[in-house]
Amino acid sequence: MNILIGDSGSTKTDWAYITKQDAKFFTTNGLNPNHLTEDKIKDILFTELRKQIELSKVEKIVFYGAGLGNENAKCFLHNIFTQIFNNTLNIVLEHDVSGAAHALYARNESGIVCILGTGSIAGYFDGQNVVKTAGGLGYLLGDEGSGTYLGKLLVKEYAQQKLPKHLETALYTHIQVKSTEILHFLYKQPHPNHFLAQLTHFLIAHKENKPVKNIIYTAFEDFYSYTLSYLLSLYPDDKTIRFVGSVGYLFQDELKKVMQKHGIVIDKIIQKPIYGLAENYKTAGIL
């Protein structure tokens, strides 16, 4: 069977196309149904996905995506997929937390799974399903600890001219927008969360500076306070906590320090779930 597996955040989608012969991995733009119109999603699938694979040969789709936490979003995306993949009868759509859980945990293992990418969310996996989630409110109301949140904290300091002069100059060089103009610029962006999340590259390059370290630690403290602590209060006996996503992976030293402060030991952090999902399908057929 030719199976197409997708793991999508708001910024990008990682794909694995698995056939009897091999597995092909590639990336397209993100497919969050809460952020994109039907036409935009179709355009991404037609122009980007069709360059990689022959759509008519896909027999099964397993798609894990940000924004798929409710049935309306699933129906909306399922509708689009049935139009694009008109020869595919088997289409499975699940929340990205489920994809992260399947990539991080073996069957019958339980624990808390956290996503720190462009956005953030956490969930409890009981060995079969994600039975409870926390966070996932999007960049307007939440996403603590995410790339968007880190960027938001940085821009706030920049707009209020609280950064040391050398960091202010470096950030201006990076984005080519003055601190006095950043708010106007930001509100004119079609996807401000993408712009904010991309500022993680700047934070990585300057994370040895104390003001940047403070931003990183604040973001992860807020993730603990607003998201993770809630799940820990519901499942106090399960101390296994694993992370997935570029932000958690690239800032893992800082993340571990913040979690250790609260008595939490992270036993696994991976950057991309797609490889684990593909391997699980090939070896165990759990998807």
C-alpha positions as CSV (number, residue, x, y, z in Angstrom):
1,M,0.0,0.0,0.0
2,N,1.2,3.5,-0.8
3,I,0.7,5.6,2.3
4,L,1.3,9.3,2.7
5,I,1.9,10.5,6.3
6,G,1.8,14.2,7.1
7,D,2.8,16.0,10.3
8,S,1.8,19.7,10.1
9,G,2.3,22.7,12.2
10,S,1.3,26.3,11.3
11,T,4.6,27.0,9.5
12,K,5.4,23.8,7.7
13,T,4.3,20.2,7.0
14,D,6.7,17.3,7.0
15,W,5.7,14.4,4.8
16,A,6.7,10.7,4.4
17,Y,5.6,8.9,1.3
18,I,6.0,5.1,2.0
19,T,5.8,2.5,-0.7
20,K,6.9,-1.1,-0.9
21,Q,10.2,0.1,-2.4
22,D,11.2,3.0,-0.2
23,A,10.2,6.0,1.9
24,K,10.5,9.6,0.6
25,F,10.6,12.5,3.0
26,F,9.9,16.2,2.1
27,T,8.5,19.4,3.4
28,T,5.8,21.8,2.3
29,N,4.1,24.9,3.8
30,G,1.9,24.3,6.9
31,L,-1.8,23.4,6.6
32,N,-3.4,24.7,9.7
33,P,-7.2,25.0,8.8
34,N,-7.6,27.7,11.4
35,H,-5.2,30.0,9.6
36,L,-5.7,29.2,5.9
37,T,-8.6,29.4,3.4
38,E,-9.7,26.4,1.4
39,D,-8.2,27.9,-1.7
40,K,-4.8,28.4,0.0
41,I,-4.7,24.8,1.3
42,K,-5.6,23.5,-2.2
43,D,-2.9,25.7,-3.7
44,I,-0.3,24.3,-1.3
45,L,-1.3,20.7,-2.1
46,F,-1.4,21.2,-5.8
47,T,1.7,23.3,-6.3
48,E,4.0,21.9,-3.6
49,L,2.9,18.3,-3.0
50,R,2.4,17.4,-6.6
51,K,6.0,18.3,-7.3
52,Q,7.1,15.5,-5.0
53,I,4.7,12.6,-5.6
54,E,2.0,11.4,-8.0
55,L,-1.2,12.2,-6.1
56,S,-3.3,9.6,-7.9
57,K,-1.1,6.7,-6.6
58,V,-1.7,7.6,-2.9
59,E,-3.8,4.8,-1.4
60,K,-4.0,6.0,2.2
61,I,-3.4,9.3,4.0
62,V,-2.6,9.7,7.7
63,F,-2.4,13.4,8.5
64,Y,-1.6,14.8,11.9
65,G,-2.1,18.6,12.0
66,A,-2.2,21.7,14.2
67,G,-5.7,23.0,14.4
68,L,-7.4,19.6,14.1
69,G,-8.7,19.5,17.7
70,N,-12.3,19.8,16.7
71,E,-14.6,18.0,14.2
72,N,-15.4,21.1,12.2
73,A,-11.7,21.6,11.3
74,K,-11.4,17.9,10.5
75,C,-14.4,17.9,8.2
76,F,-13.1,21.1,6.5
77,L,-9.7,19.5,5.8
78,H,-11.2,16.1,4.9
79,N,-13.4,17.8,2.3
80,I,-10.3,19.3,0.7
81,F,-8.3,16.1,0.8
82,T,-11.1,14.1,-0.9
83,Q,-11.1,16.6,-3.8
84,I,-7.3,16.6,-4.2
85,F,-6.8,12.9,-3.6
86,N,-9.9,11.6,-5.5
87,N,-8.5,8.1,-5.8
88,T,-7.8,7.8,-2.1
89,L,-10.5,6.1,-0.1
90,N,-8.7,5.9,3.3
91,I,-8.1,9.3,4.9
92,V,-7.3,9.6,8.6
93,L,-7.0,13.0,10.2
94,E,-5.8,13.5,13.7
95,H,-4.5,16.3,16.0
96,D,-0.8,16.9,15.9
97,V,-0.6,15.9,19.6
98,S,-1.5,12.4,18.5
99,G,1.2,12.4,15.9
100,A,3.8,13.5,18.5
101,A,2.6,10.9,21.0
102,H,2.9,8.1,18.4
103,A,6.4,9.3,17.5
104,L,7.6,9.6,21.1
105,Y,5.9,6.6,22.8
106,A,5.6,2.9,22.0
107,R,2.3,1.2,22.2
108,N,1.1,0.8,25.8
109,E,3.6,3.4,27.1
110,S,2.0,6.3,28.8
111,G,3.1,9.8,29.6
112,I,2.9,13.5,28.8
113,V,3.8,14.7,25.3
114,C,4.6,18.4,24.7
115,I,4.9,20.2,21.3
116,L,7.1,23.3,21.2
117,G,7.3,24.5,17.6
118,T,5.7,27.6,15.9
119,G,2.9,27.0,18.5
120,S,2.7,25.0,21.6
121,I,0.4,22.4,23.2
122,A,0.6,19.4,25.6
123,G,-1.4,16.2,26.0
124,Y,-1.6,13.0,28.1
125,F,-1.1,9.8,26.1
126,D,-2.5,6.7,27.9
127,G,-0.8,4.2,25.6
128,Q,-3.5,4.1,23.1
129,N,-4.9,7.7,22.7
130,V,-4.3,11.3,23.7
131,V,-7.1,11.6,26.3
132,K,-6.5,15.1,27.6
133,T,-4.8,18.2,26.2
134,A,-3.8,21.6,27.6
135,G,-2.8,24.8,25.8
136,G,-3.2,25.0,22.0
137,L,-5.0,28.3,22.2
138,G,-3.1,29.8,19.3
139,Y,-0.7,32.8,19.2
140,L,-3.4,35.4,20.1
141,L,-4.4,33.7,23.4
142,G,-1.5,31.3,24.3
143,D,1.3,29.3,22.6
144,E,3.5,29.9,25.6
145,G,7.0,28.5,25.1
146,S,6.6,28.4,21.3
147,G,8.6,30.1,18.6
148,T,5.8,32.6,18.1
149,Y,5.8,33.3,21.9
150,L,9.6,33.8,22.0
151,G,9.4,36.1,19.1
152,K,6.6,38.0,20.7
153,L,8.6,38.5,23.9
154,L,11.6,39.7,21.9
155,V,9.6,42.2,19.8
156,K,7.9,43.5,22.9
157,E,11.4,44.4,24.3
158,Y,12.4,45.8,21.0
159,A,9.3,48.0,20.6
160,Q,9.7,49.4,24.1
161,Q,13.4,50.0,23.4
162,K,14.4,47.9,26.5
163,L,17.1,45.8,24.7
164,P,20.8,46.8,25.1
165,K,22.1,48.9,22.3
166,H,24.2,46.1,20.7
167,L,21.2,43.7,20.6
168,E,18.8,46.4,19.3
169,T,21.3,47.1,16.5
170,A,21.7,43.4,15.8
171,L,18.0,42.9,15.6
172,Y,17.5,45.8,13.3
173,T,20.2,44.4,11.0
174,H,18.3,41.0,11.1
175,I,14.8,42.3,10.3
176,Q,15.4,45.7,8.7
177,V,12.6,47.3,10.7
178,K,13.1,50.1,13.2
179,S,11.9,49.6,16.8
180,T,9.6,52.6,16.3
181,E,8.0,50.9,13.3
182,I,7.8,47.3,14.4
183,L,4.2,47.3,15.6
184,H,2.9,48.8,12.3
185,F,5.0,46.3,10.4
186,L,3.8,43.4,12.5
187,Y,0.1,44.2,12.1
188,K,0.5,44.4,8.4
189,Q,1.9,40.9,8.1
190,P,-0.5,38.3,6.6
191,H,0.8,35.7,9.0
192,P,2.4,37.6,12.0
193,N,2.9,34.3,13.9
194,H,5.3,33.1,11.1
195,F,7.3,36.3,11.3
196,L,7.5,36.1,15.1
197,A,8.5,32.4,15.0
198,Q,11.3,33.1,12.6
199,L,12.9,35.3,15.2
200,T,14.0,32.2,17.0
201,H,17.0,32.2,14.6
202,F,18.1,35.5,16.1
203,L,17.5,34.2,19.7
204,I,19.7,31.2,19.0
205,A,22.5,33.3,17.6
206,H,22.4,35.6,20.7
207,K,21.3,33.3,23.5
208,E,24.5,33.8,25.5
209,N,23.4,37.4,26.1
210,K,21.5,37.8,29.5
211,P,18.5,39.6,28.1
212,V,18.0,36.9,25.5
213,K,18.4,34.2,28.1
214,N,15.8,35.9,30.2
215,I,13.3,35.8,27.3
216,I,14.0,32.1,26.7
217,Y,13.6,31.2,30.4
218,T,10.4,33.4,30.7
219,A,8.8,31.6,27.7
220,F,9.5,28.1,29.2
221,E,8.4,29.2,32.7
222,D,5.1,30.4,31.1
223,F,4.7,27.1,29.3
224,Y,5.1,25.3,32.6
225,S,2.7,27.6,34.4
226,Y,-0.1,27.8,31.8
227,T,0.1,24.4,30.2
228,L,2.2,21.7,31.7
229,S,1.3,22.2,35.4
230,Y,-2.3,21.6,34.6
231,L,-1.6,18.2,33.1
232,L,0.7,17.3,36.0
233,S,-2.1,18.1,38.4
234,L,-4.3,15.6,36.6
235,Y,-1.7,12.9,36.3
236,P,0.7,13.4,39.3
237,D,1.9,9.8,39.2
238,D,3.1,9.8,35.6
239,K,6.4,11.6,35.5
240,T,7.4,10.6,31.9
241,I,7.5,13.8,29.9
242,R,8.7,14.0,26.3
243,F,9.0,16.9,23.9
244,V,8.9,17.3,20.2
245,G,9.4,20.4,17.9
246,S,12.2,22.6,16.7
247,V,12.0,25.1,19.7
248,G,12.2,22.4,22.3
249,Y,15.0,20.7,20.4
250,L,17.1,23.8,19.7
251,F,16.7,25.3,23.1
252,Q,16.8,22.0,25.0
253,D,19.5,23.1,27.5
254,E,17.4,26.0,28.6
255,L,14.2,23.9,28.6
256,K,15.8,21.2,30.8
257,K,17.0,23.8,33.3
258,V,13.5,25.3,33.6
259,M,11.9,21.8,33.9
260,Q,14.5,20.6,36.5
261,K,13.6,23.7,38.6
262,H,10.1,22.2,38.9
263,G,11.3,18.7,39.5
264,I,10.7,17.4,36.0
265,V,13.2,15.3,34.1
266,I,12.7,15.2,30.3
267,D,13.7,11.8,29.0
268,K,13.4,12.5,25.3
269,I,13.4,15.4,22.9
270,I,13.1,15.0,19.1
271,Q,12.9,17.7,16.5
272,K,10.6,16.1,13.9
273,P,8.0,13.5,14.6
274,I,7.8,12.4,10.9
275,Y,10.7,10.0,11.0
276,G,9.3,8.2,14.1
277,L,5.9,8.1,12.6
278,A,7.2,6.5,9.4
279,E,9.3,4.0,11.3
280,N,6.4,3.0,13.5
281,Y,4.2,2.4,10.5
282,K,6.8,0.3,8.7
283,T,7.7,-1.8,11.7
284,A,4.6,-2.0,13.9
285,G,1.7,-0.7,11.7
286,I,0.4,1.3,14.6
287,L,-1.0,4.2,12.6
